[in-house]
Amino acid sequence: MFDTLSDRLAATFKSLRGKGRLSPEDIDATAREIRIALLEADVALPVVRAFIAKVKERANGAEVSRALNPSQQVVKIVNEELVTILGGETRRLRFAKQAPTVIMLAGLQGAGKTTLAGKLGLWLKSQGHSPLLVACDLQRPNAVTQLSVVAERAGVAVYAPEPGNGVGDPVKVAKDSIEHARAKQYDVVVVDTAGRLGIDQELMRQASDIRDAVQPDETLFVVDAMIGQDAVNTAEAFRDGVGFDGVVLSKLDGDARGGAALSIAHVTGKQIMFASNGEKLDEFDAFHPDRMASRILDMGDLLSLIEKAEQTFSQDEAEKMASKLASSKGKDFTLDDFLAQMEQVRKMGSLSKLLGMLPGMGQMKDQIANLDERDVDRTAAIIKSMTPGERQEPTIINGSRRARIARGSGVEVSAVKNLVERFFEARKMMSRMAQGGGMPGMPGMPGMGGGPGRQKKQQKKAKGKQRSGNPMKRKAEEQAALARREESAQSGNAFGLPAGEQDKNFELPDEFKKFMG
């Protein structure tokens, strides 16, 4: 969604690189490019004006003029102001002191409230809560059935006493659901309300009546991130007519320009709390303004990537794999382990989305977009077509075995050969990293050494101090060196003590004595 904005900002900052200082003209030109980028991204005009004014004010101040790298300082300012526009700090759900906590969803028809109710239910369940979804959308055809299906897929309970399709009183359903939740000991109630194609009095009245009946702890306004500036107008109308505490962005994985996301928090004064970035129920998470700003500026989102990994990988499994890789050349790490790791990564989500969280991946978005997710399935099929012995010791896979594995997995023989060769190379590299050898071929950096062979070559190249070819000059140099050695012996040693005193008086500090045993 933010690809166009990211590309424009990246091009703007690229023009600043290499400049020792920034003139007022440079800052004005940069501000102009950022303004165009934001307007093209469909960000609301008042938001753009406030953003540019703040960036220019800070860019013309001392923090840039005195910086060692002014261009990086400008990027830092833009990043911080983006975070501010997106809402500043992450806003968490407020839970009631006495259960159940009531969360009411409001928004226009088609914004994705019903699907989002299931996503929120699954997310709450993963956080250790016991949610109940309540079907109060009794107007839209099959809305009740849809919520029941979504709740079943999420593995959470649903309260739907009315069939819907225009039958039933949504206010009574909402009111009765609170008593039902108390009786069944559900600690969170998520109320799915009806929407309309546009703002009207009937919609506002019904939403207000449900709000008054259940007294929600949180009222969340669900907005389709793809509808552009109209999202801001709708949000303002709901804020004035019904009132809400936070915003939920749906369809953040769309290809629209995404200006609503950058505008809505600033215009309404209400923070974005959650974002839905896919069709699957688990493609939903809390909205972090700082992480979103980093992704827009192509700085990656490593924190979200780490959180996904922590949710998927167990600590015991990670330690077990690390110990296998740290063994002699990683030979304990088998194709079975490789398959298990691959399946764990798939559980984290789409590979293209995971790669998109890495810094600098914006320059490779075309390659990431063309990434074939089915390659992982093909690799899994090849490994599963092997015998247990072949997975444990791939070196025994000869020509006839490769042909059998290829027939079993439906691939070419060359694909099996390539997989085994890539596995050996990857195992060698991962083993080296696990043992602290660093990445191959990168000498001179801590933990990134080029290996023993490279170090030997470097040592071989090192030469001693060159001696002069002139006999008279060489003799003078030898005499000067002899004089320096005699002077050093008379005056003391490297510790600054008189000659002969070192053995008698010098002692190691207590910390070194403990360290040396």
N, C-alpha and C positions, 0 to 999 in steps of 0.2 A: 504493500500500500504506500509506503514512503520511499519507494525506489527513485521516483523523479526528484523529490525533494533532496534525497541523499546525494544523487548525482550532481545536482546544481550546487549544493553546498560544498561538495568535494572539489568541484572545479574552481569555485571561488577561493577556497583556502589554498589550493595548489598555486594560484597566482601570487600568493603572499610569501611562499617559501623562498628562502635565500636572501630576504631583505633584512639588513642589519637594523634598520629602523623604519617605522611607518610614518609617512607624512599625513597631514590632514586629508590630502587628496586621495591617498591610498585607502584611508578609513571610509571616506565618503563613497568611493567606488565599491568597496566591499559591502557597505551597508545597502547600497543600491542593488547589488546582485542578490543579497540575502532577501531584500524586500520583494524582488521579482520572483525569487524561488518560492517564498511563502504564499504570494498571491496566486502563483500557478498551482500550488498545492491546495488551493481553495480554503485557505485560512481567512477568517473574518477580518475585515479591514481594520476595525478598532484594535484587534489583537496585534495585527502587523505593525500598526503605528506605535503602540505601546512597547512592543518588542524592539523595534529598530531604535526608538528614542533611548531606551535603556542601554542597548549595545553601544550606540555612538557615544553616549555619556561616559560609559566605563572605558571604551577604547581610547578616548581622548584624554583619559586621566593618567595618573602616575603609574598605575599597575602595568600599563603597556609601554609607556615611554621609558621606564627604567628597567624593563625586562630584558634579560639576555637574549631571548628569542621572542620578538614581538608577535610573529605570526601564530606561534603556539599559544600565546597569551590570549589572542583574539578568539581562537578555537575554544579555549577554556571559558571565556566570557559567554560565547554563544551557547555552549553546552549548559552552563549554569542558568542562563536565562530561559533556555528551552525547558529545563527542569521546573523552573518557577511557573512558566505558562501551563505546563502539564499538571500542575497542582502541588509542586514542592515535595513534601514527604509522603510516603505511602500511607494511605488511609485504611485502617483496619475496621472490621465489623465490630459494632458495639453489641455485646450480649447482655440480656436482661439479668438482673441479680437473682430473680426468681423465674425458673423455667415455666412455660416455654418462651424463647425469643421469637418474636414475630417479624418476618421480613416480607414486605409487600412489593411486588413487581408491577410497574406501571409503564405505559408506553403505547405507541401507535400499533395498529394491526400490521403484521409482517415484519416487525422489528426483531422477532425471534424470542419472545418472552417465554413461550411454552418450552421450547428446546432448552433455553437458558435455565429454566427452573430445574430441569433434570441435571444439567451441568453443575448448577449450584448445589443441588442435593448430593451429587457424587463428591464434589469438592468438600462439602461439610462432613460427609461420611468419612472421607480420608483424613479429616482433621480430628476425628474421634467423636463426632456428634451423631445424634440420632434424628435425622430430619423427617418431616412429613410434608408432602406436596399437596396443596389444596386446589381443586379445580373450581375456580370462580369465573372462568370464561365460559359462560353459558350461551353466548350469542353466536360465535363462529362455528360453522358446521364441523363436527368431529373434533373439536378442541379438547373435550373431556377424554375421548378415546386416545388422542395423541399424547396427552399428559400421562395417561395410564401406561401406555407403551414405553414412553421415555423413562418413567419411574421404574418400570420393571427392568429395563436395560441397565439403569443406574444402580439397581438393587436397593431402592429406598421405598418407603411406604407412600401410599397415595390416599387421599380422602376425596371421594367423588360420589356423593349420595344422589346427585341429580344427573339425568342423561345429557343435559345440554341441548344444543340445536334449537335454542329459543325457549326451552322449558326450564323452569326453576328460578328461585330467587338467589342471586349471587351474594347479597348482603347476609341473608340467613345462613347460607353455606359457610361463609367466612366466619360468622359468629359461632356457629356450632363446632367448627373445626378446632377452636381453642379448647373447648371442653373435651373434645375427643383426644386431643394431644395430651392434655393433663391426665386423662383416664388411662391412656396407653403409654404414658411416660416418654413422649417424644420431646426433646429439648429445643428443637427449632422447627418453626412452622413457616413454610414458604408459600405465599398466597399468589397464585397466578390469576391476574385480572384480565378483563376483556379490553380490546383496543378498538380503534376506529381507523378508517382510511385517512382521516384528518381530524383536526381539533373541532369538537362540537360540544354543546352544552350537556347533552345526554351522557357523553363519555366522562366529562368532568364531574357531573353530579353523581354517577355511579361510583367512580373512583373515590370521591370524597365520602360517600356513604360507607363504603367498605373500610376506608381509613378510620372513620369515626367508630365503626363497629368493633374493630380489632385492636385499635390503638398500637400500630406497628412500632417496634423499636428502630427499625430501619425501613425507609421507603426508597427503593432503588428505581431510578428511571432508566429503562432499557432503550438504547438508541442504536439504530442501524448506522454504522460508520461509513456506509457507502452513499448516503443520500446528501452529503455535502452540507451547504449552508442551511438547508431547511431543518437539519438536525438541531442547529442552534436556536432557530425560531421556535421549534416544537418544544425544546427544553425550557425556554423562557416561559412559554404558555403553561406548561405543566408546573413549573416552579411557582408561578403566580396563582394558578387555579387550584392545584392540589397540594403542592409542596413536596419536595423530595430531599433526601439526605445525601445521596450519592448517585453516581452515574455508572452504568455498565455498558461497555461498547461491544456490540455483536458484529460479526462478519469482518473482523479486523484483518482477515486473510484475503479480502477482496482486492480488486485491482483499481478501485477508485482512488482519488487523490489524497484522502485522509485528513483534509483540513478540519473536519468536524472534531476529530480527536484533539487537535492542537488548539481549538477555539473554545470548546464547550466548558472546560473547567474555568477558564479566564472570564468568559462572559457571564456564566451563571453563578460563579463563586462556590460551586459544589464540585468536589473532587471526583475524578474517575477512580472507582474502587476495583472493578474487575474488567477483564477483557476476554472475549471469546475469539480465538484465532483459527478455527477449523470446524468441520462438521461433526467430528467425533466427540463423545461426551467428555473425554479427558483433555480435550484441547481448550482449556479454560483455566485461568489463574488470576491471582491478585495482580493489579496494575501497579507497576513501580515506575514513577516518572523519571527517575535517574537512569534506569535501565533502558527505557524507551528512548530517551534523549541520546544515550550512547549508541543505540542501534541506528537512529536516524543519521548520526554523524559517522557511521561505519566504524565505531569503536568496539563493537561487539557487545555481547551480554553474557559474560562468563559466569556471573553469579547465578543466573537462571539455569545455565547449562550444568553447573555444579549441583544445584538443587535437584534437577531432574536425575542426575547420576546417583545422588544420595538416596533418592526415592526408589530407584530401580536396583542398584547394586547393594548387596549386604556387605557389611564390614568383614565378616568371616570369609566370604567368597573372595573379596578383593585381596585379603592377606594370603589366602591359599594360592591364588594366581600369581601374586608377587613372589612368593617363595618358590614356585615352580620356575618362573622366569629367571630367578636369581641362581638357579642350579647351574651346573656345568654346561655352558653354551645353551641353556634353556631347554635341554633335551627332555626334561620332565613335562614340558608344555606340549600337549598332544593336539591332534585335530579335533578331538572331543572337546577339549578346553576352548579351542578356537571357535567351535560351533556354539558352545554355551555363551561365550563372550559376545558373539555376533547376535545371538537371539536376545541377549540382555540389552544391547544397543538398540535393536529394533523396538523394544518395549518403550524406550525413551521417546519414540515418535519418528516422524519423517526425517530421513537423513539430510534432505535439503534444508529443513528448518534447523536441524542441529548445527549444520555447517554455517548457516546464516548467523548463528550466535557468536561465531569466532570473529575477532577483530580483523579488519581488512578484507573480509570476504565480499564486500560490495564490488570490488574490482573483478571478481570471478563469478558474478551472479548469473551470467549466461551459461557457464559450465555447470553451475549448481542447478539451474533450471532444467538443463538437459540430462541431469543425473537420472539413470534408470534404476528405480528402486527394486526392480525385479532381479537385478544382478545378485543381490543378497540372497534371494530365494533360490537362484540357480546354484550359487555356491553351497548353500545348505543342502540342496538336492544331491550335489556331487559327493559331499562328505557323508551323507546318510546312505549313499549307495555303496560305500566301502564296508569291508568287514571290520569287526572290532580290532583285529590284529593290524590291519592296514592303517586305521586311525591312530593306533598307539605307536606304530613304527612305519611312517610313510616311505622310508627308504626301500622297503620291499616291493613297492609298486613298480612292476616292470611293464613291458609293452602289452602282454596279454591281459594283465590286471587293469591297465588303463582302458583297454577296449571294452572290458566287461563293465567297468564303472561308468564309462561314457554311455553304453547302451541302457544301463539302469537309470541314469539321470536324464537321458534325452539330450545330451550335448555332444559336441565334437570331441575327439580324443585329445586334440590340442588344448581344449579348455581344461581337461583334467591335468594335463602336464603343466600348464601355466599355473594352475591353482597350487599344485604341490611345490613348484619352484618358488612362487611368491610366499608360500607359507614358511619355507626354510629361510628365506631372506628376512621376512618380518620377524620370525622367531629369533634370529641372530641379532637383529637390531634392537628388539625389545629386551632381550637378555642383557645386551651391553648397557642399555639405559638403566635397567634394574640393578645392575652391578655398579652403577656410578660412573660408567665410562663415557656417558654423554652421547650426543648424536655423532655418527661417524663423519669424518671429513671436515670437522670444524675445530682445528687446533687453536690454542692460545686463549681459550675462554674457560672459566671454571665450570667443570661438569660437562664440557662440550669438547673433550679432547679428541684428537685424531687417531689415537691408538698407538701401541708400542712401536710398530714399524715406522710410523711417521716421526715419532720422537727420536728414534735411533738415527733416522736420516738427518734430522735437524742437528743432533749432537755431532754427527760426522762432519757436517758442514762447518761447525764452529772451529775457528782457527785460533792459535795462540797469538801473543803480541808479536807483531812484525819487527824484525831486527834490521838495522840499516845495512846497506851493502858497502858503505864506506868504512874501511878498517879503522881509520883515525876516529871517526864519529862513534863507531861501535865501541871502541875501547873507552872513550869518554863516558858513554852511557853506562857501561859496566862498572866503572869506578864510582859514578854518582850513585848507582844502586847499592854498591857495597857500603858507601858512606851512610846512606839512609838506614841500612840494616843495623850498622854499628850504633848509630844515634838512637835508634829505637830500643836496642838492647840496654843502653845505658839509662835512658829516661824512663823506661817502664814497659808495660804491655798494653794489650788492647783494652783491658779493664781500667786503665789509668792508675794502676798500682806500681810501686817501684819493683824493679826486677828482683825476683826471689821472694817477694812478700805475698804473692798470690796464693801459694800453697798453704802458707801459715795462717793468713787472716781471712781469706775469701770464703764465704759460705753461701750456698744457695738459699734463696728465700724459702720460708716455711711452705708456701703454696706449691713450689716446685718439689720440695722434699716429699710432700704428700702425694703429688702426682707421680713421682718416680718410685714411690714405695719405700 
